Amino acid sequence: MDLRRVRKEYENRGLYEDDLVSDPIDQFKIWYSEIEEVGYLEPNAMVLSTVDKSGSPSGRNVLLKEVREDGFFFFTNYESRKAKDIENNEKVSLTFSWNELRRQVSIEGTAEKIPEIESDEYWAMRPHETKIGSLVSNQSSRIPSREELDTAFETQELKWRGDEVPRPHHWGGYKVSPNFIEFWQGRQNRLHDRIGYELTVQGWIFTRLSP
Ligand SMILES: Cc1cc2nc3c(=O)[nH]c(=O)nc-3n(C[C@H](O)[C@H](O)[C@H](O)COP(=O)(O)O)c2cc1C
């Protein structure tokens, strides 16, 4: 496999300042509906990057579950590695790769836990088995075997059969409040378009960045 020879030319109309709306959250929603329209698999998957106490970065996919004027929402285990990172350093980034349209959206901001009531609301919408899965997973911890996980699942599945599974305290949502959002559109000859929105005291302003 020689990845150096893999080369794709990107042909499309590009991204021009006149096409953009002034609020990057609205712009995100426009691009989100366009990637949804092409049937892209899990367009709401985003790489959440965090840094630990020593400054070492790590990234993993999580699913975007809501976008509002005030931020981007995802759900996870509050005792996981990413949660510990956030506890120590609220600065995070989110990266969406929407290759079907040769697009990328990069977001930088701060993460905070959402109110319990909002986590309860989304928990209530999750399928029963998914709730059991979250209940038994001690996310990010070392475990001896797959069997142990399956056994824990079966035990809890029996226990909660026919009953509503309560949200465990170790599970809930985060909101990422953005201060920078970049829209990247792949173009020919690697002369891609990049427009970065920065949050200033006057509100959002955007500038073009060199590819
Ligand atoms: C497409 C995709 C979506 C995922 N969505 C979530 C999610 O919404 N929440 C979550 O906790 N983990 C999600 N995961 C699993 C995480 O990538 C990760 O393995 C897990 O959260 C543990 O991360 P940590 O040990 O760095 O905290 C997803 C994985 C993939 C591949």
The ligand as an SDF file (V2000), in Angstrom:
LIG
                    3D

 31 33  0  0  0  0  0  0  0  0999 V2000
  -18.7440    6.9730   15.1260 C   0  0  0  0  0  0  0  0  0  0  0  0
  -18.5120    6.8690   16.6120 C   0  0  0  0  0  0  0  0  0  0  0  0
  -19.3500    7.5380   17.4710 C   0  0  0  0  0  0  0  0  0  0  0  0
  -19.1510    7.4850   18.8590 C   0  0  0  0  0  0  0  0  0  0  0  0
  -19.9750    8.1940   19.6580 N   0  0  0  0  0  0  0  0  0  0  0  0
  -19.7330    8.2260   21.0030 C   0  0  0  0  0  0  0  0  0  0  0  0
  -20.5130    9.0680   21.8490 C   0  0  0  0  0  0  0  0  0  0  0  0
  -21.4260    9.7830   21.4140 O   0  0  0  0  0  0  0  0  0  0  0  0
  -20.2200    9.0530   23.1830 N   0  0  0  0  0  0  0  0  0  0  0  0
  -19.2060    8.2920   23.7100 C   0  0  0  0  0  0  0  0  0  0  0  0
  -18.9940    8.3220   24.9140 O   0  0  0  0  0  0  0  0  0  0  0  0
  -18.4390    7.5080   22.9190 N   0  0  0  0  0  0  0  0  0  0  0  0
  -18.6670    7.4660   21.5650 C   0  0  0  0  0  0  0  0  0  0  0  0
  -17.8850    6.6810   20.7560 N   0  0  0  0  0  0  0  0  0  0  0  0
  -16.7680    5.9270   21.3710 C   0  0  0  0  0  0  0  0  0  0  0  0
  -15.5760    6.8930   21.5790 C   0  0  0  0  0  0  0  0  0  0  0  0
  -14.9120    7.1260   20.3500 O   0  0  0  0  0  0  0  0  0  0  0  0
  -14.5780    6.3940   22.6210 C   0  0  0  0  0  0  0  0  0  0  0  0
  -14.0850    5.1280   22.2980 O   0  0  0  0  0  0  0  0  0  0  0  0
  -15.1540    6.3400   24.0320 C   0  0  0  0  0  0  0  0  0  0  0  0
  -16.0050    7.4350   24.2950 O   0  0  0  0  0  0  0  0  0  0  0  0
  -14.0450    6.3120   25.0840 C   0  0  0  0  0  0  0  0  0  0  0  0
  -13.2410    7.4450   24.9250 O   0  0  0  0  0  0  0  0  0  0  0  0
  -12.1670    7.9370   26.0310 P   0  0  0  0  0  0  0  0  0  0  0  0
  -11.6160    6.6870   26.6710 O   0  0  0  0  0  0  0  0  0  0  0  0
  -11.1560    8.7040   25.2680 O   0  0  0  0  0  0  0  0  0  0  0  0
  -12.9070    8.7770   27.0220 O   0  0  0  0  0  0  0  0  0  0  0  0
  -18.0700    6.7170   19.3820 C   0  0  0  0  0  0  0  0  0  0  0  0
  -17.2170    6.0380   18.4960 C   0  0  0  0  0  0  0  0  0  0  0  0
  -17.4430    6.1130   17.1300 C   0  0  0  0  0  0  0  0  0  0  0  0
  -16.5040    5.3890   16.2020 C   0  0  0  0  0  0  0  0  0  0  0  0
  1  2  1  0
  2  3  1  0
  2 30  2  0
  3  4  2  0
  4  5  1  0
  4 28  1  0
  5  6  2  0
  6  7  1  0
  6 13  1  0
  7  8  2  0
  7  9  1  0
  9 10  1  0
 10 11  2  0
 10 12  1  0
 12 13  2  0
 13 14  1  0
 14 15  1  0
 14 28  1  0
 15 16  1  0
 16 17  1  0
 16 18  1  0
 18 19  1  0
 18 20  1  0
 20 21  1  0
 20 22  1  0
 22 23  1  0
 23 24  1  0
 24 25  2  0
 24 26  1  0
 24 27  1  0
 28 29  2  0
 29 30  1  0
 30 31  1  0
M  END
$$$$
